[in-house]
């Protein structure tokens, strides 16, 4: 290695030496100094190479997907995109380095809904960024470019986290995060390539797509292991601004200003037992108080339970949720919802099926327009490569006092 570096260095300085010889003869000291500089550079490169070879492998940080579950490229990325610092220091310049990964999709959809036109569509352009800025500190960002119903593009910072990782038992994150309400919202973020299906369950639809849940929050989140042996218990505790009282004129995520002094709280506990690799069972409880303008305050409590199994090519995901909306001095509304999804990998093919249900009473003051929605969904996913997939899907959505919607969608999703 030393001789190769020396030859490379001589090759680089040879033109300069010959140029000097073509003119006036250089002073002997100049050539001597040049060779000394080259030798010093070779020594530095050798030392750097030896340091890299002797450095121990960085242990995997605690992720949102258990090691036994992370068997597909999508799940391996979900583990890397957890809320823990990533090892991306740039030792060459002494400055923190950044790791970039992109996601996007291109789709086509057609339905029998009145006045709904079939169309090709560009999906979200997602730029996922991580950086380690110290031994226990890191930064995670997720920037999304997306078109609206007027075909205009906008930019949104979907996640921004300043991260501190003390050990496996305590990770602290401050910024904008995905609320740990159940499983789906923290396992599958904004990249459609990560998920099996074309779309998220409408229970977990994003706020600006009409979703009823506080998918995003701005505040502080702590997570980690609970000493429990082979039971594999984990916890997540969050406090944040919560979402605005729902209005088409409001930005649903309170990024800078909270509409009240109260804060939203969420706590989740889940188990990943060693005895059944790929199994996760958990429950979460979320509470906030919403203050819609010109109306009574609404106390909001969201309870979720989930049972997930992802191993040996089989995916079986089940979540049930009840949202309690208590109008101050008035009625109490209950919003039940669930989904159940199953799929099986056969080589590059993965057929899947999901049934989902959401029932919002019409008189509910904040989400009544969501109404009743339920129905089956089925399709197949084909992975062209490890980083690109094609999905073909049919879904049927039945609605209260409205016509049933039949829809066909196709999508090419990819990461780069």
C-alpha positions as CSV (number, residue, x, y, z in Angstrom):
1,X,0.0,0.0,0.0
2,X,2.8,2.4,0.9
3,X,4.5,1.8,-2.5
4,X,1.3,2.3,-4.4
5,X,0.6,5.6,-2.6
6,X,4.1,6.8,-3.3
7,X,3.9,5.9,-7.0
8,X,0.5,7.7,-7.2
9,X,2.0,10.8,-5.5
10,X,5.0,10.8,-7.8
11,X,2.7,10.5,-10.8
12,X,0.8,13.6,-9.6
13,X,3.9,15.8,-9.0
14,X,5.9,14.6,-12.1
15,X,4.3,17.1,-14.5
16,X,5.2,19.9,-12.2
17,X,8.8,18.7,-11.9
18,X,9.2,18.4,-15.7
19,X,7.7,21.8,-16.2
20,X,10.3,23.2,-13.9
21,X,13.1,21.4,-15.7
22,X,11.9,22.7,-19.0
23,X,12.4,26.3,-17.7
24,X,15.1,27.3,-15.3
25,X,16.5,24.6,-13.1
26,X,14.8,24.6,-9.6
27,X,16.8,24.8,-6.4
28,X,17.6,21.4,-5.0
29,X,15.9,22.3,-1.8
30,X,12.5,22.7,-3.6
31,X,12.6,19.1,-4.9
32,X,13.6,17.9,-1.5
33,X,10.8,19.7,0.2
34,X,8.3,18.4,-2.4
35,X,9.4,14.8,-1.7
36,X,9.1,15.3,2.0
37,X,5.6,16.7,1.7
38,X,4.7,13.6,-0.4
39,X,6.1,11.2,2.2
40,X,4.2,13.0,5.0
41,X,1.0,12.7,3.0
42,X,1.7,8.9,2.4
43,X,2.2,8.4,6.1
44,X,-1.0,10.3,6.9
45,X,-3.0,8.1,4.4
46,X,-1.5,4.9,5.8
47,X,-2.4,6.0,9.4
48,X,-6.0,6.8,8.3
49,X,-6.3,3.4,6.5
50,X,-5.1,1.5,9.6
51,X,-7.5,3.4,11.8
52,X,-10.5,2.6,9.6
53,X,-9.5,-1.2,9.4
54,X,-9.1,-1.4,13.2
55,X,-12.3,0.6,14.1
56,X,-15.0,-1.7,15.6
57,X,-18.4,-2.1,13.8
58,X,-21.0,0.4,15.1
59,X,-23.7,-1.5,17.0
60,X,-27.2,-1.2,15.6
61,X,-29.3,1.4,17.4
62,X,-32.7,0.6,18.8
63,X,-35.1,0.9,15.9
64,X,-38.8,1.1,15.3
65,X,-38.8,-2.4,13.6
66,X,-37.4,-5.3,15.6
67,X,-34.4,-7.1,14.1
68,X,-36.4,-10.3,13.6
69,X,-39.0,-8.3,11.6
70,X,-36.5,-6.3,9.5
71,X,-36.2,-8.9,6.8
72,X,-37.2,-6.9,3.7
73,X,-35.5,-3.8,2.3
74,X,-38.6,-1.7,3.4
75,X,-38.4,-2.9,7.0
76,X,-34.6,-2.5,7.1
77,X,-35.0,1.2,6.1
78,X,-37.8,1.6,8.7
79,X,-35.3,0.4,11.3
80,X,-32.7,2.8,10.1
81,X,-35.2,5.7,10.0
82,X,-36.0,5.2,13.7
83,X,-35.7,8.1,16.1
84,X,-32.1,7.4,17.1
85,X,-28.9,9.0,16.0
86,X,-27.2,7.5,12.9
87,X,-23.4,7.1,12.6
88,X,-22.6,9.5,9.7
89,X,-19.6,11.5,11.1
90,X,-17.3,12.9,8.4
91,X,-13.9,12.3,10.0
92,X,-12.0,13.7,7.1
93,X,-13.1,17.3,7.7
94,X,-14.1,17.0,11.4
95,X,-17.7,18.1,10.5
96,X,-20.9,16.1,10.8
97,X,-21.8,14.3,7.6
98,X,-25.2,13.7,6.2
99,X,-26.9,10.6,4.8
100,X,-29.5,11.2,2.1
101,X,-32.1,8.8,0.8
102,X,-34.9,9.6,-1.6
103,X,-38.4,8.1,-2.1
104,X,-41.1,8.7,-4.6
105,X,-43.9,7.0,-6.6
106,X,-45.9,7.4,-9.8
107,X,-49.4,6.1,-10.0
108,X,-52.6,5.8,-12.0
109,X,-56.2,5.6,-10.5
110,X,-59.7,5.3,-11.9
111,X,-63.0,5.1,-10.0
112,X,-66.8,5.1,-10.6
113,X,-67.3,8.1,-8.3
114,X,-69.3,10.8,-10.0
115,X,-67.2,13.6,-11.6
116,X,-64.0,11.8,-10.6
117,X,-61.6,11.6,-13.6
118,X,-59.0,8.9,-14.1
119,X,-55.5,10.3,-14.0
120,X,-51.8,9.6,-13.7
121,X,-50.3,11.1,-10.6
122,X,-46.9,12.0,-9.2
123,X,-46.6,11.0,-5.6
124,X,-44.7,12.6,-2.8
125,X,-41.0,13.3,-3.5
126,X,-39.5,12.4,-0.1
127,X,-36.0,13.4,1.0
128,X,-34.9,11.6,4.1
129,X,-31.8,13.0,5.9
130,X,-29.9,11.8,8.9
131,X,-26.7,13.1,10.5
132,X,-24.7,12.2,13.6
133,X,-23.4,15.4,15.4
134,X,-21.8,13.7,18.4
135,X,-21.4,10.3,20.2
136,X,-24.9,10.4,21.5
137,X,-26.5,13.1,19.4
138,X,-28.1,13.2,16.0
139,X,-30.5,14.9,13.6
140,X,-33.3,13.4,11.5
141,X,-35.2,15.3,8.8
142,X,-37.8,14.4,6.3
143,X,-38.7,16.9,3.6
144,X,-41.6,16.2,1.2
145,X,-42.6,17.9,-2.1
146,X,-46.2,17.1,-3.0
147,X,-48.9,18.4,-5.4
148,X,-52.3,19.4,-4.3
149,X,-55.7,19.1,-6.0
150,X,-54.9,22.2,-8.0
151,X,-51.8,20.6,-9.4
152,X,-49.5,23.0,-7.6
153,X,-46.5,21.8,-5.7
154,X,-45.8,22.6,-2.1
155,X,-43.0,21.8,0.3
156,X,-43.5,20.5,3.9
157,X,-41.1,19.5,6.6
158,X,-42.8,16.3,7.8
159,X,-40.2,15.4,10.5
160,X,-37.4,17.3,12.1
161,X,-35.8,15.7,15.2
162,X,-32.9,16.6,17.5
163,X,-32.0,13.3,19.0
164,X,-30.2,12.2,22.1
165,X,-29.5,8.5,22.7
166,X,-28.2,7.7,26.2
167,X,-28.5,3.9,25.9
168,X,-31.0,1.2,24.9
169,X,-33.3,2.3,27.7
170,X,-33.5,6.0,27.0
171,X,-33.8,7.9,23.7
172,X,-35.0,11.5,23.7
173,X,-36.2,13.4,20.6
174,X,-37.3,17.0,20.3
175,X,-39.1,18.4,17.3
176,X,-41.8,17.3,14.9
177,X,-42.4,13.5,14.9
178,X,-45.0,10.9,14.0
179,X,-47.2,10.2,17.0
180,X,-46.8,6.8,18.5
181,X,-50.5,6.0,18.2
182,X,-50.5,2.2,17.5
183,X,-48.1,0.5,15.1
184,X,-48.7,1.8,11.5
185,X,-47.9,5.5,12.1
186,X,-44.3,4.9,13.3
187,X,-43.5,1.8,11.2
188,X,-44.5,3.4,7.8
189,X,-43.8,7.1,7.3
190,X,-44.3,9.1,4.1
191,X,-42.6,6.8,1.6
192,X,-45.1,4.5,-0.2
193,X,-42.3,2.1,-1.1
194,X,-42.0,1.1,2.6
195,X,-45.6,-0.2,2.8
196,X,-47.1,-3.2,1.1
197,X,-50.2,-1.4,-0.2
198,X,-50.7,1.7,-2.4
199,X,-52.2,3.8,0.4
200,X,-52.3,3.9,4.1
201,X,-55.4,2.6,5.9
202,X,-57.8,5.6,6.0
203,X,-57.7,5.3,9.8
204,X,-54.1,6.5,9.5
205,X,-54.7,9.0,6.7
206,X,-52.6,12.2,7.0
207,X,-54.3,15.2,8.5
208,X,-54.2,17.3,5.3
209,X,-55.8,14.3,3.5
210,X,-58.8,14.4,5.8
211,X,-57.5,12.0,8.5
212,X,-59.1,12.1,11.9
213,X,-55.9,11.3,14.0
214,X,-53.1,13.6,15.1
215,X,-50.6,11.8,12.8
216,X,-47.9,14.5,13.5
217,X,-47.0,16.3,16.6
218,X,-44.5,18.9,17.7
219,X,-42.9,18.4,21.1
220,X,-40.7,15.9,23.0
221,X,-40.7,12.1,22.7
222,X,-38.9,9.6,24.9
223,X,-38.6,5.9,24.1
224,X,-36.6,2.8,25.0
225,X,-36.5,-0.7,26.4
226,X,-38.2,-1.7,29.7
227,X,-36.1,-4.3,31.6
228,X,-38.3,-7.3,31.1
229,X,-36.1,-10.2,29.9
230,X,-37.4,-12.3,27.1
231,X,-40.7,-10.4,27.0
232,X,-39.0,-7.5,25.2
233,X,-41.1,-4.6,26.6
234,X,-40.7,-1.1,25.1
235,X,-42.2,2.3,26.0
236,X,-42.9,5.6,24.2
237,X,-43.9,8.7,26.1
238,X,-44.8,12.0,24.3
239,X,-45.9,15.5,25.0
240,X,-46.6,18.0,22.3
241,X,-48.9,20.8,20.9
242,X,-51.4,18.3,19.5
243,X,-53.4,19.1,16.3
244,X,-55.6,22.1,15.6
245,X,-59.4,21.9,15.9
246,X,-60.2,20.6,12.5
247,X,-60.8,23.2,9.8
248,X,-60.1,23.3,6.1
249,X,-58.6,26.8,6.7
250,X,-56.1,25.6,9.4
251,X,-52.7,24.0,9.1
252,X,-53.5,20.9,11.1
253,X,-50.1,20.5,12.7
254,X,-49.2,23.2,15.2
255,X,-45.6,23.8,14.2
256,X,-45.1,27.1,16.0
257,X,-48.2,28.4,17.7
258,X,-50.5,26.3,20.0
259,X,-54.2,27.3,20.0
260,X,-54.3,26.8,23.8
261,X,-52.0,26.4,26.8
262,X,-52.9,22.7,27.2
263,X,-50.6,20.0,25.8
264,X,-51.3,16.6,24.2
265,X,-50.0,13.5,26.0
266,X,-49.4,10.0,24.6
267,X,-48.1,6.8,26.1
268,X,-47.5,3.5,24.5
269,X,-46.2,0.1,25.7
270,X,-45.5,-2.8,23.4
271,X,-43.8,-6.2,23.6
272,X,-41.6,-8.1,21.2
273,X,-41.1,-11.5,22.8
274,X,-38.1,-13.5,22.0
275,X,-40.2,-16.7,21.9
276,X,-42.1,-15.5,18.8
277,X,-39.8,-13.6,16.6
278,X,-41.7,-11.1,14.4
279,X,-44.6,-10.6,16.9
280,X,-45.4,-7.2,18.4
281,X,-48.4,-6.6,20.8
282,X,-49.1,-3.2,22.3
283,X,-51.5,-0.5,23.4
284,X,-51.4,3.3,23.5
285,X,-53.4,6.1,25.1
286,X,-53.5,9.7,23.8
287,X,-55.3,12.7,25.4
288,X,-55.7,16.3,24.3
289,X,-58.2,19.1,24.7
290,X,-59.3,20.9,21.5
291,X,-60.6,24.5,21.5
292,X,-62.5,25.2,18.2
293,X,-63.2,28.9,17.6
294,X,-66.7,29.9,18.6
295,X,-67.6,26.5,20.0
296,X,-67.3,24.5,23.1
297,X,-64.0,22.8,24.0
298,X,-63.7,19.1,23.1
299,X,-61.8,16.6,25.3
300,X,-60.2,14.0,23.1
301,X,-59.0,10.5,24.2
302,X,-57.7,8.0,21.7
303,X,-57.1,4.3,22.8
304,X,-55.4,1.9,20.5
305,X,-54.5,-1.8,20.6
306,X,-52.5,-3.7,18.0
307,X,-51.2,-7.2,17.2
308,X,-48.6,-7.4,14.4
309,X,-46.8,-10.4,13.0
310,X,-44.1,-10.0,10.3
311,X,-41.8,-12.9,9.7
312,X,-41.1,-15.7,7.3
313,X,-42.6,-13.7,4.4
314,X,-45.9,-13.5,6.2
315,X,-47.4,-10.1,7.2
316,X,-50.5,-10.0,9.5
317,X,-51.4,-6.6,10.9
318,X,-54.3,-5.8,13.1
319,X,-55.2,-2.5,14.9
320,X,-58.4,-1.4,16.7
321,X,-59.0,2.1,17.9
322,X,-61.6,4.1,19.8
323,X,-61.7,7.9,19.8
324,X,-63.7,9.5,22.6
325,X,-64.8,13.1,21.8
326,X,-66.4,14.8,24.9
327,X,-68.0,18.2,24.1
328,X,-67.8,20.4,27.2
329,X,-71.2,20.7,28.7
330,X,-72.7,18.5,25.9
331,X,-72.6,15.1,24.3
332,X,-70.0,12.4,24.2
333,X,-69.2,10.8,20.9
334,X,-67.3,7.6,20.3
335,X,-65.5,6.9,17.0
336,X,-64.6,3.2,16.5
337,X,-62.2,2.1,13.8
338,X,-60.0,-0.9,12.8
339,X,-58.1,-2.5,10.0
340,X,-56.8,-6.0,9.4
341,X,-54.2,-6.7,6.7
342,X,-52.6,-9.9,5.6
343,X,-50.1,-10.7,2.9
344,X,-47.6,-13.4,1.9
345,X,-44.3,-13.2,0.0
346,X,-43.8,-15.6,-2.9
347,X,-40.5,-14.8,-4.5
348,X,-40.9,-11.3,-6.0
349,X,-44.7,-11.4,-5.6
350,X,-46.7,-10.4,-2.6
351,X,-50.5,-10.7,-2.8
352,X,-52.4,-8.8,-0.1
353,X,-55.8,-8.2,1.4
354,X,-57.1,-5.6,3.9
355,X,-60.4,-4.7,5.4
356,X,-60.9,-1.4,7.1
357,X,-63.6,0.4,9.0
358,X,-64.1,4.0,10.4
359,X,-67.4,5.2,11.8
360,X,-67.8,8.9,12.8
361,X,-71.3,10.0,13.9
362,X,-72.7,12.7,11.6
363,X,-73.4,15.0,14.6
364,X,-69.8,14.8,15.9
365,X,-68.6,18.5,15.7
366,X,-65.0,18.1,14.4
367,X,-64.9,15.0,12.2
368,X,-68.5,14.4,11.3
369,X,-67.9,14.9,7.6
370,X,-65.7,11.8,7.6
371,X,-68.8,9.7,8.3
372,X,-68.9,5.9,7.9
373,X,-66.4,4.3,5.6
374,X,-65.7,0.6,5.4
375,X,-64.8,-2.0,2.8
376,X,-62.3,-4.5,1.4
377,X,-59.1,-3.9,-0.5
378,X,-57.0,-6.4,-2.4
379,X,-54.0,-6.4,-4.7
380,X,-50.5,-7.6,-5.5
381,X,-47.1,-6.2,-5.2
382,X,-44.2,-7.1,-7.5
383,X,-40.6,-6.1,-6.7
384,X,-38.7,-5.3,-9.8
385,X,-35.5,-4.9,-7.8
386,X,-34.6,-4.5,-4.2
387,X,-35.4,-0.8,-4.6
388,X,-38.5,-0.6,-6.9
389,X,-41.9,-2.2,-6.8
390,X,-45.1,-2.2,-8.8
391,X,-48.5,-2.5,-7.1
392,X,-51.9,-3.2,-8.6
393,X,-54.9,-2.8,-6.3
394,X,-58.7,-2.8,-6.2
395,X,-60.7,-1.3,-3.3
396,X,-64.4,-0.9,-2.6
397,X,-65.5,1.7,-0.1
398,X,-69.1,1.7,1.3
399,X,-70.3,5.0,2.9
400,X,-73.3,6.0,5.0
401,X,-76.1,7.7,2.9
402,X,-73.6,8.0,0.0
403,X,-72.9,5.9,-3.0
404,X,-70.3,3.1,-2.9
405,X,-66.9,3.8,-4.5
406,X,-65.1,1.2,-6.6
407,X,-61.6,2.1,-7.5
408,X,-58.6,0.6,-9.3
409,X,-55.1,1.9,-8.6
410,X,-51.6,1.1,-9.8
411,X,-48.3,2.4,-8.6
412,X,-44.6,2.3,-9.1
413,X,-42.8,3.1,-5.9
414,X,-39.1,3.3,-5.5
415,X,-36.2,4.5,-3.3
416,X,-32.9,5.9,-4.5
